Structure formats: structure tokens, C-alpha cells
């Protein structure tokens, strides 16, 4: 009886585990409008919010706007429930490096989140900024 109970529990766990490990956030794929407001310590005035569009899919779920002339690599990414977090390292042609760590929480056709960035230029102090982001799905990818 005891062995049979353990066998049933193991079978139940084996059926549940794949569904739990492949759970996806509540996010609709498509074209998203992303608005980011930048906070930078020491700035004498507030920078205006910036908006861009991006096709977001469950395979490419990190909302980001890669800059031209930058080589960026995703170091890590993790999905937990409806929240996606990541770390990305970038280097431009002048040797400036940037590290960003971010987190967004999807809610169907919307998300909220933030990205902390640190820039390191040769011969200058490190510069830090925080992007507070919100996104909304505006249609199908083009």
C-alpha cells in the first residue's frame, strides 16, 4: 500500500512538473508601445518620457530598445509567474560598457517595470540611471 501511494504521487508530480516549468506569463504577443521615464541622480532637470514600439513575443519577451552601434548580450533572464527579469551587458564601438538589470510584470495587454543601468566610460565616473517603464499592446507585429 505504501509503495503504491508513493508511485501515484511520483506520477502526479511528473505530470505537474512540465506544466509548471513551462508556464508562461499572461502576455499577448504583438506590437507594443513602450514608454520609459528616466531618473538620473544629479540631473538638474527631469528628462521627458521616451516612447518606442517593439514586437514582443513569448520567445523574445524582454522589452528593450537596442541602440545602434552597440553589441549587447543577454547574460541571464528568468520568468516567474507574470514577471520577467534579466541582465544585459552592452559595449559600444568607443569602449563604453553598460550593464542593465530589469524586471517587468505582464498583465495581458499591459506591463509595468523598471530597468537599472550603469554606464562605464573610460576616464569618467560611472553613470547610473533608472528607467521606469510601462507598455501596452497596440496591435499585431508588422
C-alpha positions in Angstrom: 0.0 0.0 0.0 2.8 2.4 1.0 4.7 1.8 -2.2 1.6 2.2 -4.3 0.9 5.6 -2.7 4.4 6.8 -3.4 4.1 5.6 -7.0 0.9 7.5 -7.5 2.5 10.7 -6.0 5.5 10.4 -8.3 3.3 10.0 -11.4 1.3 13.1 -10.3 4.4 15.1 -9.8 5.8 14.1 -13.2 2.6 15.3 -14.9 2.6 18.6 -13.0 6.3 19.4 -13.3 6.4 20.0 -17.0 3.3 22.3 -16.9 4.8 24.3 -14.0 8.2 24.7 -15.6 6.8 25.8 -19.0 4.3 28.2 -17.5 4.3 31.5 -19.5 3.4 35.0 -18.3 0.0 36.4 -19.0 1.2 38.4 -22.1 -0.3 38.7 -25.5 2.2 38.7 -28.3 2.2 41.6 -30.7 3.3 45.2 -31.3 3.8 47.0 -28.0 4.1 50.7 -27.3 6.7 51.2 -24.5 7.1 54.4 -22.6 10.2 54.9 -20.4 10.8 57.7 -17.9 14.4 58.2 -16.9 15.6 59.1 -13.4 19.2 60.1 -13.2 20.8 61.2 -9.9 22.4 64.6 -10.2 20.4 65.7 -13.3 19.4 69.4 -12.9 16.1 68.8 -14.8 13.8 65.9 -15.5 14.2 64.3 -18.9 11.0 63.8 -20.9 9.5 60.4 -21.2 10.5 58.4 -24.4 8.3 56.1 -26.3 9.1 53.4 -28.9 7.4 50.4 -30.4 8.6 46.8 -30.3 7.3 43.5 -31.4 7.2 41.3 -28.2 6.8 37.6 -28.4 7.0 34.8 -25.8 10.3 33.9 -27.3 11.6 37.5 -27.3 9.9 38.8 -24.1 12.3 41.4 -22.8 11.2 44.9 -23.7 14.3 46.8 -24.8 15.4 49.3 -27.4 18.9 48.3 -28.6 20.9 51.3 -29.6 22.8 51.5 -32.9 26.5 50.7 -32.8 26.2 48.6 -29.6 27.0 44.9 -29.1 24.6 43.6 -26.4 24.4 40.2 -24.8 21.7 38.8 -22.5 23.6 37.4 -19.6 20.6 36.0 -17.8 16.8 36.0 -17.9 14.2 34.4 -15.7 10.4 34.1 -15.8 8.5 33.7 -12.6 4.7 33.8 -13.0 3.9 37.0 -14.9 7.3 38.6 -14.1 10.3 38.6 -16.4 13.7 39.7 -15.1 17.0 40.0 -16.9 20.6 41.2 -17.0 22.1 42.5 -20.2 25.7 43.7 -20.9 26.5 46.1 -23.8 29.6 47.6 -25.3 29.8 50.3 -28.0 32.5 50.9 -30.6 34.2 53.5 -28.3 34.6 51.0 -25.4 31.8 52.3 -23.2 30.2 49.5 -21.4 26.7 49.3 -19.9 25.0 46.8 -17.6 21.3 46.8 -17.2 19.1 44.7 -14.9 15.4 44.9 -15.3 12.1 43.4 -14.4 8.6 43.8 -15.9 5.3 42.3 -14.8 2.9 41.5 -17.6 -0.9 41.8 -17.2 -2.3 40.6 -20.6 -2.1 43.7 -22.8 -0.1 45.8 -20.4 3.1 45.7 -18.3 4.9 47.8 -15.7 8.5 47.6 -14.7 11.9 49.2 -14.3 15.5 48.9 -15.6 18.6 50.0 -13.6 21.5 50.9 -15.8 25.2 51.6 -15.1 27.4 53.1 -17.8 31.2 52.9 -17.5 33.2 55.2 -19.8 37.0 55.2 -19.8 38.3 58.1 -17.7 34.9 59.1 -16.3 32.9 58.3 -13.2 30.2 55.6 -13.6 26.8 57.0 -14.5 23.7 55.4 -13.2 20.1 55.8 -14.3 16.7 54.1 -13.7 14.1 53.6 -16.4 10.5 53.3 -15.2 8.6 51.6 -18.0 5.1 50.9 -18.9 3.9 49.1 -22.0 0.6 48.4 -23.8 -0.1 46.2 -26.7 -1.3 48.2 -29.7 -1.7 45.6 -32.4 -0.1 42.8 -34.5 3.6 42.7 -35.3 4.4 44.1 -38.7 
